[in-house]
Amino acid sequence: MTEHSPQTSTRRRIGIVGARGHVGSELIRLVAAHPALDLAFVSSRERAGQRLDAHEPGYSGDLVYGSLGPQDVAGQGVDAVVLALPNGKAAPFVEAIDGMAPGTWVVDLSADYRFDDRWYYGLPELTRDRRDARRRISNPGCYATAMQLAIAPLRDALDGPVQCFGVSGYSGAGTTPSDKNDPDKLRDNLMPYALTGHVHEREVSRQLGHPVEFMPHVAPHFRGLTITANLHLRDPIERSAAVARYRGFYADEPLVRVAEDAPWVSAIAGAHHVEIGGFAVSEDARRLVVVATIDNLLKGAATQALQNLNLAFGLDETLGIPV
């Protein structure tokens, strides 16, 4: 992992668009506690005019929610804007910032620019070496983060597509009411959806340069997701060798932990890291099954956005992130 000396003497001003959502709330808490970042504005149409501290106990300043359009956001004079909006909503804000404030960093948490090579795809553990002068950062998806980190150490040993079975808490469905975030419909239930062609399936396949088949489900718990990845291998592998390979691959990554046993999703809620374990090997030793868990709102979104902001500003990558 590349180390940077914290430069806390120069504080950076951050604005958040889509601040009412689950991820926006987590990001507010992280930025408010950060030693080198200041929260400059938060935008939410539903809460416009209301005090931020009335909704976010982790914030103690005087900000109120605004209802800022693209031109308003671009004119705020901040160092970075984080777009925590649903898919398909980012473009007007990006266009306004490109035109009025091209030097402003933009971190987009939606899927809108994950397939655009003009943007840096910000999964630091796997892509920090690709960083360059681009000030447009596309934050990976939550499932996509877990899948890539579960597969990457054996990417060069794969034989055929990887199958990933995923289960997420209903916070991943956002705040707009739907069957996928309705606790009554989810009670005692496991709801499959988008079983082929999910955006995270395409995202992971593109980033790894290898086909991945993803089958997502939503469960009654609120936060945290688990991925069970089925890896077919060209050559046999012993379990101990697989564990050693993962531990070596992530030895310098404070936000990735490798365990012997399969991790439980109930233990990842509120944590900022990814946990990978299980490592079951088939009888012929050419099939490995690994399990990865992640808090979809944190390392799957807000924590990763903070990693990308830290790197953008030349700060230690984990500054402000409990590790």
C-alpha positions, 0 to 999 in steps of 0.5 A: 500500500502506498503511504502518504504523510497526512497534510492536515494543515490544509483543510479541504472543503467537501460537498455532498449531493444526495445527503438524505440517503443511507450512504450520504448519512454515513459519509456525513459522519465520516467527513465530520470526524475527519481531521483534514476535511470540512463539510461545506454543504449538504444537498437534499430536496426532501430536507431543504431548510432543516438543520443537519444536526437534527438528523445526523448526531455525528455532526455538530455544526450549523449547516442546514440542508440545501436543495441545490441544482447542478449549477448551484453545486458547481458554484459552491467553490468546494474542493470535492463533490460527492454524488450520492445519488441513484443511478442515472442522476449524476450527469447534470451535476457532472456536466455543470462541474465540468463546465464551471469548476473543472478543477473540483474533484468529483466522486460519483457513488452511482454506476453512471461512470463505472464503464467510462474510461475517462474516469478513474475506477476507485477500488484502491486495493486493486486500482490505486496504481492506475491513478493519474491526474483525472479528477473524476472518480467512480466509486465501485458498487458494494457487491462489486467491491466484495466480488473483486476482492474475493476473486482477484488473488486467483485471477490468473489461475481461473478456468471458466466463469466465476459464479457468485451468490450474493445476499444483501441487507435491504439498505442496499435498495436505497430509501425509495419504497420498493419490495426490496426494502419493505421489511414486511415483505422481506420478513422470513424471506429471501428475495432474488432479483436481477439474476442475469445481467446485473450491473455489478456482474457487468462491472466485475467482469469488465474490471477483472477481464474475466466472466463473472456470473452473479446472482443477487438476493436481498434479505430481512437484515438492514446492512451488510452483504455476503458473497459466496464465490465459486472459483474453477481453477486450471490447476489443483490447489491445496487449501493452505496454499489458497489461504497463503495466497490471499494473505500474501496478496492483501498483506499490506491492505488494512481494510482487507482481512483474511480469515480461515473460517467463513465470515458471518454477515452479522459480524460485518455491520458497522465495520470498515473492512472486507473479510474473506474466508471459508476456503473450501476446496473440492475433492479434485482440488480444482474448485475453490469456494471463498466467502466475502462479507462487507458493510454495503454502506461503508467499505461498499460505499462511504468508506471507499469514497473517503479512501478515494478522497484521501488519495486525491488530496495526498493524504494517508489513504485510511485517514479518518477511517477506523481500522 
